[in-house]
């Protein structure tokens, strides 16, 4: 776990098992490439990024992006982006 004192909020694995993505309560997302010939006791993220402060992030590996607004505490769907050829 990259930030041991921050709880993870969401974890997902690609359907083919090639990637693992996790997001924590601080809004940081981590992406790992899974491979049969890696030492899984010492994984380093392939990439990391921070989520926007006014949006909640749930990580899923699919071809649709949903952005939820939390500005008014209603958690309303703000945007939905479909039709990507690869996971987003």
C-alpha positions in Angstrom: 0.0 0.0 0.0 1.6 3.3 -1.1 0.2 5.4 1.8 -0.1 3.0 4.7 -1.9 5.4 6.9 -4.7 6.2 4.3 -7.5 3.7 3.8 -8.2 2.4 0.3 -11.7 3.3 -1.0 -11.9 1.3 -4.2 -9.9 -1.5 -5.8 -10.5 -3.2 -9.2 -8.7 -5.7 -11.4 -8.9 -5.8 -15.2 -11.1 -8.7 -16.6 -8.0 -10.3 -18.1 -6.0 -9.8 -14.9 -3.4 -7.5 -16.5 -3.9 -4.4 -14.4 -4.9 -3.6 -10.8 -6.1 -0.1 -9.8 -6.7 1.2 -6.3 -7.9 4.6 -5.0 -7.6 5.8 -1.5 -9.6 8.2 0.8 -7.2 11.0 0.0 -8.1 10.9 -3.7 -4.9 9.3 -4.9 -5.1 6.5 -7.5 -2.5 3.9 -8.2 -2.2 1.6 -11.2 -0.2 -1.6 -11.2 0.6 -3.9 -14.1 0.2 -7.5 -13.1 2.6 -10.0 -14.6 3.4 -13.7 -14.0 7.1 -13.0 -13.9 7.1 -10.2 -11.2 7.9 -10.4 -7.5 4.6 -9.5 -6.0 6.1 -8.9 -2.5 7.5 -5.5 -3.7 5.1 -3.9 -6.2 5.7 -0.4 -7.4 2.8 1.4 -9.1 3.1 1.8 -12.9 1.5 5.3 -12.5 -0.3 7.4 -9.9 -2.6 10.4 -10.2 -4.8 12.6 -7.9 -8.5 12.9 -8.3 -10.2 16.3 -8.5 -11.3 17.7 -5.1 -15.0 18.1 -6.0 -15.4 14.7 -7.5 -15.6 11.2 -6.0 -13.5 8.6 -7.9 -14.3 4.9 -8.1 -11.8 3.0 -10.1 -13.1 0.6 -12.7 -11.3 -0.8 -15.8 -13.8 -0.5 -18.5 -14.7 1.7 -21.5 -17.0 4.2 -19.8 -16.1 7.2 -17.5 -18.7 8.5 -15.0 -18.0 11.8 -13.2 -20.1 12.4 -10.1 -20.4 15.9 -8.6 -20.2 16.1 -4.8 -20.4 19.9 -4.6 -23.9 19.9 -3.2 -23.7 16.5 -1.3 -26.3 15.0 -3.7 -23.7 12.9 -5.6 -25.3 13.7 -8.9 -24.0 12.2 -12.2 -22.2 15.2 -13.9 -20.9 13.6 -17.1 -20.8 10.2 -18.7 -18.2 9.5 -21.4 -18.8 6.3 -23.5 -17.3 4.6 -26.5 -13.6 4.5 -25.7 -11.7 1.6 -27.4 -9.6 0.8 -24.3 -10.1 1.1 -20.6 -10.2 4.6 -19.1 
